[in-house]
Amino acid sequence: MKKGFYLLSAAILAFVFTSCSKPMGALDPSYFNTTPNPLEAVGGKVNATITGKFPEKYFDKKTVVEVTPVLKTSTGQEYKSTPVLFQGEKVQGNNQQIAYKAGGTASINASFDYVPDLAKSELFLEFKATRGNKTYTIPSVKVADGVIATSTLASADGDNIDAPIINDKFQRIIKEKHDANIMFLIQQANIRKNELKKDDLISLVKKIQEAKDDQNLKVAGFDLNSYASPDGGVKLNTKLSEQREKNTSTYIKKELKKLKTSLDVNANFTAQDWEGFQQLMSSSNIQDKEVILRVLSMYSDPEQREHEIRNLSAAFKNIAKDILPQLRRSKLQLTLDLIGKSDEEITKLAQENAKALNVEELLYAATLTNDNSKKAAIYQSAIDQYPSDIRGYNNLGTVKFNQGEYAEASRLFAKALAIDSKSAEANYNAGIAALAQGETAKAQQYLGNAGNVGGDKLNQALGIIYIQQGDFAKAKSSLGNAASNNAALTQILTKDYSAARATLNNVKKPNGETAYLQAILGARTNDRQLVYDGMRKAVASSKKWASRATTDAEFAKYLTDSDFQNIIK
């Protein structure tokens, strides 16, 4: 690796140091150094710094030397960086001057936009010397090998990034509550006829009948609670509330008998309904309301409470008129279980008659299968039947994303965001779909609107962006302790090899990239067996890894290894 480094240095030296009165020959690179060598792709760029020292009596006083770093690929393509000019002492100009007698130091910064063709390439320096009207070309000199492109393995697909669906709200059993109140006059427990004609009570009785006739309705509970208002004393109110409970229970039993059904009625009575009193007072506009509420908190004895409240004569008149009558009651509450379709029924209807399902049932049906084609068909039905519901578009997009159809996934996520631009899931999914297509700026915009999508999903996606931007420290922090390919990649890029080994061993769903990263780790830690084992698994998963290995600078010293060649051939 140093040899290439030196070639670069020498190229500059020989050119600069040779008399410009005649063509100059090949140069010795040993005076120069290139960092890094081999070159490396970081944040979409390949940067190199070439430094060296010009010895005494080499640089002609009247010569200008143009030095151009050039990456030459195995396919014959050439990529040039910005030229750098050096000038002798007698040249009028603003370029770096090199003294003839004392010599001097030189630094050349080279920068290239990374493209896959650069994976197998070499860095050369090309020279052009000008003295007066004469220009000479000096033979180019190789100064570095290139390009390690391991950072480009950061990806938004595979086992570590998932596109989340927006969940359905399907409930197999939906609880319905139906309430009715039978009101009583002060100090009375008899049920008045007009109370039995109230809509809420008639409706409740009808619901009992429906539950009897409908196999999808089941009574889950029937509660009866009778009360007396907290005036008149505890003894009186206890007897009064108890009688109200008995009379109401008798009425309910008669109604159940008419319906030819029976129910377990959970019947109770409360002598003085202080809890109800407090609730009604809190929501009222009665004068001295705060004082009365303070009395309730200060005294627990019911007799003391009533005495203190009666002392507020002006307020008590309003209480007696507006609050207490509402507490003299029997409260009936019927709880029904509405039993939905079975999984088998929903699955069959989703395939044969999707229109028979409501949107929640349809979206739920997609969760009952692991077949992506069936999922896609169900979500498409949801889109067709409920085009204004964001979930059909988003959830179909997740299927397409997981199948690697990123462009189609992006189209569907855009449709979802047109319905709800603030959806965290749709923004996140649009972000990772853009990321999978190399659209980093667009991905950042979407992810910035993703908010909290649950778990550590956002940090994992941002970690990929940080890798692509070349900020490996921030990527490592964002990815944290995730057992993922991207986390292991970051650890390799930051040379935390022991952590990378542990991470790769713990990836839940190892794939070809997992194995390829293990091979890279083996190459960097001189673990030849890990190189072989990792590469065998990678190639077995996909031939694309064999193709990459043939140009991957990580395996430069293995390309002449017969065992390695047999694996990737």
C-alpha positions in Angstrom: 0.0 0.0 0.0 2.9 2.4 0.7 4.4 1.6 -2.7 1.4 3.2 -4.4 1.7 6.1 -2.0 5.3 6.6 -2.9 4.5 6.4 -6.6 2.3 9.4 -6.3 5.0 11.3 -4.5 7.7 10.4 -6.9 5.5 11.4 -9.9 5.3 14.9 -8.7 9.0 15.1 -7.6 10.5 13.8 -10.8 8.4 16.1 -12.9 9.1 19.1 -10.9 12.7 18.4 -10.3 13.6 17.6 -13.9 14.9 20.3 -16.2 12.1 21.6 -18.5 14.4 22.0 -21.4 13.8 18.5 -22.3 11.1 15.8 -21.7 11.2 14.2 -18.2 11.2 10.5 -17.5 9.4 8.4 -14.9 9.5 9.6 -11.3 10.4 8.0 -8.0 7.4 8.3 -5.7 9.3 7.6 -2.5 9.3 11.2 -1.4 5.5 11.4 -1.2 2.8 9.9 0.9 -1.0 9.4 0.2 -3.6 9.3 2.9 -5.6 7.1 2.9 -4.2 4.3 0.9 -6.1 2.4 -0.4 -8.6 5.2 -0.9 -12.0 5.0 0.7 -15.5 6.2 -0.2 -17.0 8.3 2.7 -20.2 10.3 2.4 -20.4 9.8 -1.3 -16.9 11.2 -1.8 -13.4 9.7 -2.4 -10.9 12.1 -0.8 -7.2 11.8 -0.6 -4.3 14.0 0.6 -0.9 13.7 -1.1 2.0 15.2 0.7 5.7 15.4 0.0 8.9 17.3 0.1 10.7 18.8 -2.9 14.5 18.3 -2.4 17.0 21.1 -3.1 17.9 22.1 -6.6 15.0 20.2 -8.3 12.4 22.8 -9.1 13.3 24.9 -12.1 13.0 28.7 -11.4 11.1 29.4 -14.6 8.7 26.4 -14.7 5.1 25.9 -13.8 4.0 22.4 -13.1 0.3 21.3 -13.2 -0.4 18.2 -11.2 -3.8 16.4 -11.8 -4.9 13.5 -9.6 -6.7 10.9 -11.8 -8.5 7.7 -10.8 -8.3 5.1 -13.5 -10.8 2.2 -13.3 -10.5 -1.3 -14.6 -13.2 -0.5 -17.2 -10.9 2.1 -18.8 -12.7 5.1 -17.4 -10.8 8.1 -16.0 -12.0 10.5 -13.3 -10.0 13.7 -12.7 -9.8 15.8 -9.6 -9.0 19.6 -9.6 -5.4 20.3 -10.9 -2.9 21.9 -8.5 -0.2 24.3 -9.8 3.3 24.8 -8.5 5.7 27.5 -9.8 9.4 28.3 -9.7 10.9 31.4 -8.1 11.0 33.5 -11.2 7.4 32.8 -12.3 4.9 35.7 -11.8 1.8 34.1 -10.4 -0.2 33.2 -7.2 0.6 29.5 -7.1 2.6 27.8 -4.4 6.2 28.6 -5.0 8.9 26.1 -4.7 12.5 27.4 -4.1 15.2 26.0 -6.3 18.0 25.8 -3.7 16.0 25.1 -0.5 13.3 23.0 -2.1 9.9 22.9 -0.3 6.9 20.9 0.8 3.8 20.3 -1.3 0.2 19.1 -0.4 -2.3 18.0 -3.0 -6.0 17.4 -2.0 -7.9 15.2 -4.4 -11.6 14.7 -4.4 -13.9 12.5 -6.5 -17.6 11.8 -6.5 -18.0 8.1 -5.8 -19.5 5.9 -8.5 -19.5 2.1 -8.4 -17.0 2.0 -11.2 -14.4 3.4 -8.8 -14.4 0.3 -6.7 -11.6 -1.2 -8.7 -9.3 1.6 -9.6 -5.9 3.2 -9.1 -4.9 6.8 -8.3 -2.3 8.4 -10.6 -0.8 11.8 -10.8 -0.5 13.3 -14.3 2.0 16.1 -14.9 2.2 19.0 -17.3 5.2 21.3 -17.2 5.3 24.7 -18.9 8.4 26.9 -19.4 7.8 29.9 -21.5 6.0 28.7 -24.7 7.0 25.1 -24.3 4.9 22.4 -22.5 6.1 19.0 -21.6 4.2 15.9 -20.4 5.7 13.7 -17.8 4.7 10.0 -17.6 2.0 9.6 -15.0 2.8 7.8 -11.8 0.6 5.5 -9.7 0.3 6.7 -6.1 -2.5 4.8 -4.4 -4.9 1.9 -4.8 -8.7 2.3 -4.5 -11.4 2.3 -3.5 -12.7 0.7 -0.4 -16.5 1.2 -0.7 -17.7 -0.6 2.4 -19.7 2.4 3.6 -22.0 2.0 0.5 -23.4 -1.2 2.0 -25.6 0.9 4.3 -29.1 -0.1 3.2 -32.8 0.4 4.1 -33.9 -3.1 3.1 -33.0 -6.4 4.6 -33.7 -7.6 8.1 -33.1 -4.4 10.0 -35.6 -1.9 8.5 -39.3 -2.6 8.3 -42.1 -0.5 6.9 -44.9 -0.4 9.6 -48.5 -0.8 8.7 -51.2 1.5 10.2 -53.2 -1.0 12.4 -56.8 -1.8 12.0 -59.3 -1.2 14.8 -61.0 -4.6 14.5 -62.4 -6.0 17.7 -63.9 -9.5 17.8 -66.1 -8.5 20.8 -67.4 -5.0 21.1 -68.9 -4.0 24.3 -72.1 -1.9 24.2 -73.5 -0.2 27.3 -77.1 0.9 27.6 -78.2 2.9 30.5 -81.6 3.9 31.9 -82.7 5.7 35.0 -85.9 5.4 37.1 -86.4 8.5 39.1 -88.2 8.7 42.4 -89.9 11.5 44.3 -88.5 12.7 47.7 -88.9 10.1 50.4 -90.8 7.7 48.0 -89.8 4.3 46.6 -92.8 3.5 44.4 -92.2 3.4 40.6 -94.4 5.9 38.8 -96.0 4.9 35.5 -94.6 7.8 33.5 -91.1 6.6 34.4 -91.8 3.3 32.7 -92.6 5.0 29.5 -89.3 6.8 29.1 -87.3 6.1 26.0 -84.1 5.0 27.7 -85.9 2.3 29.7 -87.9 1.1 26.7 -84.7 0.9 24.6 -82.9 -1.0 27.3 -85.7 -3.7 27.4 -85.6 -3.9 23.6 -81.9 -4.6 23.7 -82.5 -7.5 26.1 -84.9 -8.9 23.5 -82.4 -8.4 20.7 -79.7 -10.3 22.7 -82.1 -13.1 23.2 -82.8 -13.4 19.5 -79.4 -12.6 18.0 -76.6 -15.2 18.3 -74.0 -12.5 17.8 -75.3 -10.5 20.8 -74.7 -11.7 24.4 -75.5 -10.1 27.7 -72.2 -9.6 29.5 -73.7 -7.9 32.6 -76.8 -6.3 34.1 -76.3 -3.9 37.0 -78.9 -2.3 39.1 -77.9 0.4 41.6 -80.5 2.3 43.7 -79.8 5.5 45.6 -81.2 8.1 48.0 -80.1 11.7 48.1 -77.9 12.6 51.0 -80.6 14.6 52.9 -83.0 13.2 55.5 -80.6 11.2 57.6 -78.8 7.9 57.2 -81.4 5.6 58.7 -84.2 7.0 56.6 -82.2 6.9 53.4 -80.9 3.4 54.0 -84.5 2.1 54.2 -85.5 4.3 51.2 -82.7 3.2 48.9 -83.2 -0.4 49.8 -86.9 -0.3 49.0 -86.2 1.4 45.7 -83.8 -1.4 44.8 -86.4 -4.0 45.6 -89.2 -2.3 43.6 -86.9 -1.9 40.6 -85.8 -5.5 40.8 -89.4 -6.7 40.9 -90.1 -4.6 37.8 -87.1 -6.0 36.0 -88.0 -9.6 36.8 -91.5 -9.1 35.4 -90.1 -7.7 32.2 -87.7 -10.6 31.8 -90.5 -13.0 32.4 -92.5 -11.3 29.6 -89.4 -11.8 27.3 -89.2 -15.4 28.3 -85.6 -15.0 29.4 -83.6 -14.8 32.5 -80.6 -12.7 33.5 -78.4 -12.5 36.6 -79.0 -9.0 37.9 -76.3 -7.5 40.1 -78.5 -5.4 42.4 -77.1 -3.0 45.1 -78.3 0.1 47.0 -76.5 3.1 48.4 -78.1 4.9 51.3 -76.7 8.4 50.6 -75.1 9.2 47.2 -72.4 11.6 48.3 -70.2 10.6 45.3 -73.0 11.5 42.9 -73.6 14.7 44.9 -70.0 15.8 44.5 -70.0 15.1 40.8 -73.1 17.2 40.2 -71.9 20.0 42.4 -68.5 20.1 40.6 -70.3 20.7 37.2 -72.9 23.1 38.6 -73.0 27.0 38.9 -74.4 27.0 42.4 -73.4 29.8 44.6 -70.8 28.8 47.3 -70.0 25.7 45.2 -66.3 25.7 46.3 -67.3 26.1 49.9 -69.6 23.1 49.7 -67.0 21.0 48.0 -64.5 21.9 50.7 -67.0 20.7 53.3 -67.2 17.3 51.6 -63.4 17.0 51.8 -63.2 18.2 55.4 -65.9 16.0 56.9 -66.4 12.2 56.4 -69.4 11.9 58.7 -72.6 12.1 56.6 -74.6 13.8 59.4 -71.9 16.5 59.9 -71.7 17.1 56.1 -75.5 17.6 55.8 -75.5 19.9 58.8 -72.7 22.1 57.4 -74.4 22.3 54.0 -77.8 23.2 55.4 -76.2 26.1 57.2 -75.5 27.6 53.8 -79.2 28.4 53.5 -79.1 30.4 50.2 -77.1 27.7 48.5 -79.1 24.8 50.0 -82.3 26.0 48.4 -80.6 25.6 45.0 -79.2 22.3 45.9 -82.6 21.0 47.0 -84.0 22.2 43.7 -81.3 21.3 41.2 -79.1 18.6 42.7 -80.9 16.4 45.1 -83.7 15.3 42.8 -81.2 13.8 40.4 -79.8 11.5 43.1 -83.2 9.8 43.9 -83.0 7.0 41.4 -82.4 3.5 40.3 -79.7 3.3 37.7 -79.9 0.3 35.2 -76.9 -0.6 33.1 -77.0 -3.4 30.5 -73.7 -4.5 29.0 -73.8 -6.4 25.7 -71.0 -8.2 23.9 -71.4 -7.7 20.1 -69.6 -10.8 18.7 -68.0 -10.2 15.3 -67.1 -12.6 12.5 -64.6 -15.4 13.1 -61.1 -15.4 11.5 -62.3 -18.2 9.2 -65.3 -16.1 8.1 -63.3 -13.0 7.6 -60.6 -14.8 5.6 -63.2 -16.5 3.3 -65.1 -13.2 2.7 -61.8 -11.3 2.0 -61.1 -13.7 -0.9 -64.6 -14.3 -2.2 -66.7 -11.3 -1.3 -64.6 -8.4 0.1 -67.6 -6.0 -0.1 -69.3 -7.9 2.7 -66.6 -6.7 5.1 -66.3 -3.3 6.7 -62.9 -1.5 6.5 -61.7 -2.7 9.9 -62.6 -6.3 9.1 -60.9 -6.0 5.7 -57.7 -4.5 7.1 -57.7 -7.2 9.8 -58.0 -9.9 7.2 -54.6 -8.9 5.8 -53.0 -9.7 9.1 -54.3 -13.3 9.0 -52.0 -14.3 6.1 -48.3 -14.3 5.6 -48.7 -14.6 1.8 -47.7 -11.2 0.4 -49.7 -11.6 -2.8 -52.8 -12.3 -0.7 -52.0 -9.3 1.6 -51.6 -7.1 -1.5 -54.9 -8.2 -2.9 -56.7 -7.5 0.4 -55.2 -4.0 0.7 -56.1 -3.3 -2.9 -59.7 -4.2 -2.0 -59.5 -1.8 0.9 -58.3 1.0 -1.5 -61.1 0.2 -4.0 -63.8 0.2 -1.4 -62.5 2.9 1.0 -60.4 5.2 -1.2 -60.3 8.0 1.5 -58.8 5.7 4.1 -55.0 6.2 4.4 -54.4 2.7 5.7 -55.1 0.9 2.4 -52.4 2.9 0.5 -49.9 2.8 3.4 -50.3 -0.9 4.1 -50.1 -1.9 0.5 -47.0 0.2 0.2 -45.4 -1.8 3.1 -46.0 -5.0 1.1 -44.3 -3.5 -2.0 -41.4 -2.2 0.1 -40.8 -5.6 1.7 -40.8 -7.1 -1.8 -38.2 -4.6 -3.0 -40.5 -2.6 -5.2 -39.4 0.7 -3.9 -40.7 3.0 -6.7 -44.2 1.5 -6.4 -44.0 1.7 -2.6 -43.1 5.4 -2.8 -46.1 6.0 -5.1 -48.4 4.4 -2.6 -46.9 6.2 0.4 -47.4 9.5 -1.5 -51.1 8.6 -2.0 -51.3 8.0 1.7 -49.7 11.3 2.6 -52.1 13.1 0.2 -54.9 11.9 2.6 -53.0 12.7 5.8 -49.8 14.5 5.5 -49.1 14.3 9.2 -49.2 10.5 9.4 -46.1 9.3 11.3 -46.2 5.9 9.7 -46.7 7.1 6.1 -43.9 9.7 6.5 -41.5 7.2 7.9 -42.3 4.7 5.2 -41.9 7.3 2.5 -38.6 8.2 4.1 -37.2 4.6 4.1 -38.5 4.0 0.5 -36.6 7.2 -0.6 -33.6 6.0 1.3 -33.7 2.6 -0.5 -33.6 4.5 -3.8 -30.6 6.6 -2.8 -32.7 9.8 -2.4 -31.1 10.9 0.9 -32.3 14.5 0.9 -35.9 13.4 0.3 -35.6 10.7 2.9 -34.5 13.2 5.5 -37.5 15.5 4.8 -39.9 12.6 5.3 -38.2 11.3 8.4 -38.3 14.7 9.9 -42.1 14.5 9.8 -42.2 11.0 11.1 -42.4 11.9 14.8 -42.5 8.8 16.9 -43.3 5.7 14.9 -42.7 3.4 17.8 -39.7 1.6 19.1 -36.3 2.6 17.7 -37.4 2.7 14.0 -36.6 6.3 13.4 -33.1 6.1 14.9 -32.3 3.0 12.7 -33.3 4.9 9.6 -31.4 8.0 10.6 -28.4 5.8 11.3 -28.3 4.8 7.6 -28.4 8.4 6.5 -25.5 9.3 8.8 -23.5 6.4 7.3 -24.2 7.7 3.8 -23.2 11.2 4.9 -19.9 9.8 6.3 -20.7 10.7 9.9 -19.9 7.3 11.4 -19.7 8.5 15.0 -23.3 9.9 14.8 -24.4 6.8 13.0 -23.0 4.6 15.7 -24.8 6.6 18.4 -28.1 6.5 16.4 -28.0 2.8 15.8 -27.1 2.0 19.4 -27.1 -1.6 20.4 -29.3 -2.8 17.5 -28.4 -6.3 16.3 -28.6 -5.2 12.6 -26.4 -5.2 9.5 -26.2 -1.4 9.6 -25.1 -1.3 13.2 -22.4 -3.9 12.5 -21.3 -1.9 9.4 -20.9 1.2 11.5 -18.8 -0.7 14.0 -16.6 -2.0 11.2 -16.2 1.5 9.7 -15.2 2.8 13.2 -12.8 -0.2 13.6 -14.7 -1.5 16.6 -14.2 -5.1 15.3 -15.0 -7.0 18.5 -18.4 -5.3 18.8 -19.0 -5.9 15.1 -18.4 -9.6 15.5 -20.9 -9.8 18.4 -23.5 -7.8 16.5 -23.3 -9.9 13.3 -23.6 -13.1 15.4 -26.8 -11.7 16.9 -28.6 -10.5 13.8 -32.1 -12.1 14.1 -32.6 -12.7 10.4 -29.1 -13.0 8.9 -29.0 -12.6 5.1 -26.4 -12.3 2.4 -25.2 -8.9 3.5 -24.7 -10.2 7.1 -22.4 -12.9 5.7 -20.6 -10.5 3.4 -19.9 -8.2 6.4 -18.5 -11.1 8.3 -16.1 -11.8 5.4 -15.0 -8.1 5.4 -14.5 -8.4 9.2 -12.4 -11.5 8.6 -10.3 -9.7 6.0 -9.7 -6.7 8.4 -8.8 -8.9 11.4 -6.7 -11.4 9.4 -9.2 -14.2 10.1 -8.9 -16.1 6.9 -11.5 -18.8 8.0 -14.1 -16.1 8.7 -13.4 -14.7 5.2 -14.1 -18.0 3.6 -17.1 -18.9 5.7 -18.7 -15.5 5.3 -18.2 -15.4 1.6 -19.6 -18.9 1.1 -22.8 -17.9 2.8 -23.0 -14.6 1.0 -22.5 -16.2 -2.4 -25.0 -19.0 -1.6 -27.6 -16.3 -0.9 -27.0 -14.3 -4.1 -24.4 -14.2 -6.9 -24.3 -10.4 -6.6 -21.9 -10.8 -3.6 -19.4 -12.8 -5.7 -19.5 -10.1 -8.3 -18.9 -7.4 -5.7 -16.1 -9.3 -4.2 -14.1 -9.3 -7.4 -13.8 -5.6 -7.3 -13.9 -5.0 -3.5 -10.6 -3.5 -2.2 -11.4 -5.1 1.2 -10.4 -8.5 -0.4 -7.4 -7.2 -2.5 -5.0 -9.7 -1.0 -7.4 -12.6 -1.4 -7.9 -12.1 -5.2 -4.9 -14.3 -5.9 -6.0 -16.9 -3.3 -7.2 -20.0 -5.0 -9.5 -21.0 -2.2 -11.1 -17.5 -2.3 -11.3 -17.6 -6.1 -13.1 -21.0 -5.9 -15.7 -19.5 -3.6 -16.5 -16.5 -5.8 -16.1 -18.0 -9.3 
